[in-house]
Amino acid sequence: MDPIENQHTQAQVVKKNKKKKKPTASGEISQQCRDLLSAFPVELQNTRAKGRHAVASESLEPGTTVCREQATSYIVRSPYLDKQCHVCLNSLDHGDISHSFTCDACNRVYYCSEECRDHDRAMHDSMCSIINRLDGIASECSVDVDLLRLMLGLLARHAQDPQDGQTSTPTPFEYVLKLVHNREKISSDFIQVITQASTMLNDIVPENMKMDVKELVLLACRINSNAHGLGDVQSRNTDSALGLFPLGAMFFNHSCEPNCNFVGLRDGKLEFRTLKKVVKGDELCVSYIDLFAPRNERRGNLLYTKQFWCKCRRCSTPMEKSVDRFLNGVMCRQCHKDVYVIPPAQIDGKTSAKDDESVATYSCAQCHHAAPHSMVAGTIERADHQYNQAIGMIRQRKYGRAKDIFNTLIKAQDNTKTGNFTLHNFNAILMNSCVPLMNCYTFEDNHMAAIHVNRQIISKLRDSGAVPENSPEIGDFLMNLGELCLNVAKESHGKALVEERWKQEAETALKECVKLREIAFGPSHGKTIAAQELLQSCT
């Protein structure tokens, strides 16, 4: 999921209640809701422990579709307004809008064909005179204009939904009202500005689209907590569109050990696919965040954007037994096999032990050797400082300087025999350094060096256990590796054996990429097809 971010949106840490409340189920699941997902191998459940969720109704193979949903409403994000069709989400010739069809009245929506324009006519006509006024409301109230655009689209959908209880192809608006809104957990600053914006929006929409301002505020909160980004229609990773998919949001919960992936399709559809074998009865979960990140960072991200403190199996496993210890780990100087365990932060506002100097020492998870807090925390802080320095150089387009800093940081961790404290190979700071370092080498056309770093990235992703098998991120780096190897093959200057060697590595990487993407995205998806086409170029 990808919420609309706003400078006023800010999650508040939830304090512990004096008396712990028993978890309660959040309402019965209607038969109509079950009917909407009856075509898929899922069973919908609602329990006190987990609330609403979906489980596998049978054993599932990797690449099984467990949900496909048409958004109640979706929009093309503002930076991509003239780059994608607002109906089918096809590319408009990379920004060349000379062959696109535009609404002459508002000039804010673009279509790839007359068919798409006609398909959208009834819906757009109800919003056309309002769209251009949203920028002024957004500016005056300091809210994201895309949030207002999606709210307007949902109001238009609500006005056009069948009133006889029949379902329509897009998930009906009534299911939007079943989503959690987390109103009580969202900052008062955001509630204040969105209330002002909702009042102004309500004043300009037609009578059949009006809604009580308090309900509009809850609608905005529901969008922030439940919206999904759509960024995979072409072969790019950027979320260029945004939609609200109530069924997916209600029943496919987050886990930091997901067994499913969600992928955006054309025409504003979202599909959930299994990434690995799933046993009958297992809950079907997806991830909303970067999984190659320390536990505190993941939990903080989810608390800020989704207003919940993650208690999935990975986040609940004792740190000394979890892969998470490596992601912010410092190598043990005694056994050189494990890391000093840094206890995680607590939701009640207590600081992380990493920042608590009253904790005198940290112990190795394997040999229990103790190290001072100052040395362990200081090692992490110095590495983080170097990383931020390098990122600063990239922002200034000083790629050579950034490359030098990244290399100094990474090489400093290679030798544990110097007696210095060093980061574990899976430490997220090192992974976060490898990716921009690879891009720096690519920018310099140093493809050999970029290939070396790319291999390291794939190895870290696969060996760490931090991301699931068939993770789309692994597929992206396999694709990149194939492209880099083909570039080196082209630079072989007629040396047939050298060219063949690099083409073989490219072919191996791209075959793996195609296989992975067929599972994660499906055989006909744009990202899978892009990998297939590049694979064909190897021969």
N, C-alpha and C positions, 0 to 999 in steps of 0.2 A: 504494500500500500504506500501511497505517496501523497501526504496531505498538502494542502495549500499552506505555505509558510508565510508568516506575517510577522513584522517586527514587534507586534504587540502580543503574539502568541507565546505563552510561557507556561510550562507545566509547573505545578506546585508540588513539593514533596508532601506526601500524605503522612501525617503523624499517626502513631499508633493510638487506637482508642483504649480507654481505660478497661473497657469490657469488650472482649473479642466477640464479634458477631458471627453466628453460624452462616455459612454460605447458603444462599437460596437460589433455586432455579429461577430463570428469568422469563417464565411463561411457557405455556404449552405450544407445541409446533402444530400448526394447522394442517389439515389434509391437503388444502390447496398448495401449501408450501412444499409438502412432500411430493405432490403431483408434478410440480415444476422441475424437480430433480429426479423424477422416476425413471428417466431414460439412462441414468448413470449408475454405476455399481457402488452406490453409497447408501448408508442408512443414517438418517438424521436423529440425533439424540439431544436430550436436555437434562443434565444432571446437576445436582447441587455442587459437586466438586468442580465441574468444567463448564457449566452453563451450556449454551447451544454449541453443538459441534457435529462434525461428520466423521463417520467411521467407514472403513471398507466393508461392504456387504459380502465380499468374496476375496479370495487371494488375487492380488493384482501384479501384473508384470510391469517393468519400467516402461514408461511411455503411454500408460493408459490414461485416457481422458476421463476425469471424475466429475467435471462440471464445465459447461459452456454457457455463458450468460450474455445476453444483450443488455447493455447499460440502460438504466432508466433515463439517464441523460449523460452526454459527454461533450467535451469541448476540445478544440485545438488550442494549445497554450499560446499566449500572446506572441512570444518570439517566433512562432512557426505559422502565424495566421495565413501568410501567403505562400507557404511551402507545402501544405498538405490539404487535400480535399477535406472539407468539413463534414462529409458524409461517410465516404468509404475509407478515408485516411490515406489514400494513395498519394505518392509524391507528385508535386506539380512542377516537374522538370527542374528540380533543384533551385527553386526560387524564381524561375522564369515563368511569369504569370501570363505571358502573351497568349498561351493556348488554354487558359483556364476561363471559367465562367464566374463572374462576380455579381453580387447583388448591387444593382445600380443605385438603390436607395440609400443603403448604409455603407457600402464599400468595405464591410468588415468580415464578410464570409466569402469563401472561395470554393469552387467546385471543379472537378476534373472533367465533368461531362454534363450535358443537358439532362441526362437521366438522373444524376445525383441531385441536380438543382431542382428538378421537378419532384423528386422524392422528398425533399426537405421543404418544399414550398409552404405547406400548411403550417408546419411548426415554426418556420422562420418568419412567416408573415405576422405571427402573433407577437414576435419579439423585435422585429426590424426597427421600429421607430424608437425603441428603448435602448438598443445596444450602444449607440454612440454616446448616450448620456451616462453610461456606467463609469467611464474614465473620470468624469468630474466628481462623481460620488466617491470613487476610490481615492482620489487625490485629497478631497476635502476631509474624509474620515480616516485616512491612512490605513486602508485595507487593500488587500490584493484584488486587483480588478478581475483576475481569473476566478476568484472565489465568488464574486458577484455574478459573473457570466454563467457559472455552473448553477448558482442559485436560481437565476432567471430561467435557465433551461429546464430545471426541475419544476418550477412553477408552471411553465408552459406545458410540460408533460402531464402534470397533475390536472390541468384544465382539459386536456384532450384524452385522458384515460377513459376507457369504457366505464360507465356508471352502473352497469347491470351485473357486476360481479364477475364478468368474464375476463380472462387474462389476455394480454396483448403480447406481441413479440418482445418488446422491451419489458423488463421486469416492472410491474405496475408500481406507481408512486406509493401506494399504501405500504409496501414493504420497506420503503425508505424510513417510514415512521417507526418501524420495529427495530431500527438500528440503535445502538447505544450512542448517547450524545456526550456523556462525560461533562456536562455543563458545570457541575459543582467542582470539577478539578481544574478547570481552565481559568487563566488569570482574569482578574476583574478588569484590567486594562483592555483586553481583547473584547470582553463582553460589552464594555462601554462603547467602543468604537463600532462594533458590529451591530449594536442596537441602533446607533445613530444611522448607520448605512442602511439597515433593514427598514427603518422608518422612511428614509428617502426613496428607497426602492419601491416600497409599498405604495407610495404616493403617485408613481408614474406608470405602474402596470395596469392593464385593463381590469375591470371589476371581477371578471371570472378567474383572474390569476391572483387576486389579493389573498393575503393570509395574515392572521394575527401576528403582530411584531414579535411577540415572545416565541411563537412557533417558528418564525423566520430565524431568530437567533439560534434556536435549537437545531434548525436545518443547517446553519453554518457550522455549528459544532459537530454535527453528524458528518458533514463533508470532511472536516479536519481530521476526524478520528477514523474514517472509513474509506475515503476515496482511493482509487487505484490509478497509478500512472500507466499510460499506454505508450511504450517506446520501442516496440519491436516489430512494427509493421514492415519497415524496411530492415536493413541489416545494421542499424545503428543502435546504440544503447541509451540515447537520450530520451527521457520521457517528454515526448512532443505533444501528447494529448492526455486528458484527465477525465475520468468518469466515475460514476457511482454505481456499483454493482451490489445490490443489497444481499442477494443469496450468497455470493462469494464472501462478502464481509461478515455475514452472520455465522456461517457454518465452517469456514476454513480458517482456523485460528493460527496464531503465530507460534512457532517453536524455533529455538536456535539449533535444533537438530531436525530440520524439515524433511519430509519424505515426498513432498510435492513442490511444484513450481507453477507460478501463474505467468501467462504470456498473453500479450495483447494481439488481437487479430484485427483484420479489416472490418469495416462497418461497425466499429465500436463494440466489439465482442471481447470477452475475457475468457480464457480457457485455463483450467487447472489440470496439470498432468503429473503423474507419479514419476519420481526420479530414480526410484529403486523398487525392488520387490516389497510388497506390502502384504502382511498377513491379515486374513479376515478378522475384523474386529478392532484393528489398529486405527487410532485416530489419524485423520488426514490433515496434515499441517503444512503451512508455507512459512517463509521468512519474509519479514518486512524490512530487514536491515542488512548491513554488511556483516557477514558471519566471521570474517577473519579480523576480529576486533576483540579486545579484552572485555571481560564480563561487565565491569563497571561502565565502560563506554557503551556497550550494547544496551544495558538496562537504562542508562541515562538517556540514550537516544529514544528508546521506546516510551519512557516516562514523559519526555518532552513532547514527542509527536503524537503518541497514542494514549497517553495518560494512564498507563498501567505499568506495574513493576513485574518484570518477567520472572515466572516461577517454573519455567519449563524444566525438563529433566537435566539438560546441560547446565542451566543456571542454578539448579538445586543440588547438583552433585558437589560433595565436599571438594574444595579447591585443590587439595593435595592429590586427589584422584582424577581431576578433570584436565582435559586438554587446555582449558583456559589458563592454567598456571604457566604454560609456555608462552602465551601470547603477550604477557607482560613480564616474562621471566628473565632472571639474571642467573647465569650458570653458577653451579656450586664449585667453589675453588678447591674443595676437598676431593670429591669423587669425579667431578667433570662429567657426570652422567645425567643429572637432573638440575632443578632450579630451586632457589629459595622461594618458599611459598608466601605470597602476599595476600592476606585475607581480603575478601571483597567488602565493598561498602554496604551499609544497611539502609533500608528505605526510611527508617525513622529519623534520618538526618545526621546520624553519626558519620564521622569522616572515615574514609578508607584508611586502613592501617598503613598504606603507602605514605599517607600524609600525616600520620599520627606519630610524632616523635616520642610519645610516651611508650610506644612499643620498642623495646630495646633491641630485639633481634628478630631475624627471620630464620627458619630452619629449612634445610634441604628436604625435599619430599622423599628422597631415597636413603641417604646416609645420616640425615638429621644434623649435619654440621650447621652451626649457627653463624650468622653474619650480622654485623651492626646495621640497624635501620639506615643510618646515614650513608653507608657505603652502597647498599642496594638501591635505595631511593635516589641517591646521587648519580649512580650509573645510568639509571633510566632518565633522569632529568637532563644530564649532559647529552645523551643521545637524542632526546626529544628537541633539545636546543639546536643541535646540529641539523636535524631534519628540518626544523622551521627556518633556519638560516638558508638552507638549500632551496626550499620552496619560495622564500623571498627572492632569491636570485632568479628563479624561473619566472616569477611575476614581473621581474624587471627585464626579462628576456636575456639574461646573462647565463646562457645554457652551459657554457664551458665552466664557469665558476660553480654552478650548481652541481655539475658532474663531478668536479673535484671534491666538493664537500661530501656528496653521497658516497663516493669511493672511499674517502678517508673514514667515514662513519662505518661502512660495511667491513672494510679491511681490519679495522681496530677490533672487531669481534672474532676474527679468525683464529687468533692464537691465545689459548687459555693458559699457556705455560709461562707467560710473562709475569704472572702474579696479579695482574689487573682483573678487576671485575668486568665481565663481558656479558652481552645479551645472548639469550638463547637464539638458535637459528630461526625458530618460529616466532620470535618476538615481532609483534605487529609493526613496530617502528622500522624494522628491517624490511618487512614486506612492503610497507608504505614507501620506503626509500627505493626499492628495486624497480617499481613501476615507473616513476618519473625518470630514474636513471636510464632505463631502457629507452624511454622516449627521447631523452637527450642524445643518446647515441644514434637513434633513428634520425633525429633532426640533423645530425652531422653526417648522415649517410655512412656511418660506421656500422654496417649491418652485422659484421662478425661479432663485434662487442655486444650489440643489441641481442643477437641470438643467444649468446652466453647467459645474459641476464634473464632473457625470456625462459630459457630452460630452468633456471633457478626458481623462477616464479611458479612455473607449473609443478615443479618438485615440491615446493613448500605447500601449495594448495592440496596436492594429492597426499602427501605424507603426514601433514599436521593433524588431519582428522577434524579440522575446523569447518570444512565445507562438505556437503554431501557428494557422493559419487554422482557423476553426470551433472555436476553443477554447471550452469551456464557460464560462470566466470572461467572455468577451466576451458570450456569451448572457445571463448573469446581469445585466450592466450594461445591455444592450439592454432586458431586461425591466423593470429599474428605471426606465430612461428613459421607457418607455411609460407606466408607472404615474404617474410625476411629471407628464408632459405631460397625462394625463387629469385629474389633480387640478387643474392650472391651468385646463383647459377648464371644469371644474365651477365654478371661481371667477370665471368671466368675467362673471357677473351679467347675463346676457341679451344680451351683445354677440355677436351671431351670427358675425361675421367673425373675432373673436378666438377664439371657441370652436372654429370650424372649423379655424383655423390650427393650434391645439394638438392637435386630434384628428388632423389629417393627420400631424404629426410623430410622434404616438403610434403611428399606424397603420404608418408607415414603419419605426419601430424594432421594433415587435412582429412585423411580417412578416419582418424580418431575423432576429429571435429565433426564430420558429417554424422557419424554414428551417434555421438553424444547429442547433437542438435536434433536429430530425428526423434530422440527420446524426450528432450527438454522442450522442444518447440513444435515438433511434428514434421513429417517429410515435405509438406508443401509450404512451409513457412519461409518468408523471405530470407531469414538468416541461414536456414538450412540450404536453400537454393544457392545463396552466395558462396557457401563453402563448397557445394558440389561443382559450381562453375569454376572456381579456382582450382579444385582438384583436377578437373578435366584439362586445365591448361598445363598441368605437369607432363602430359603426354603429347 
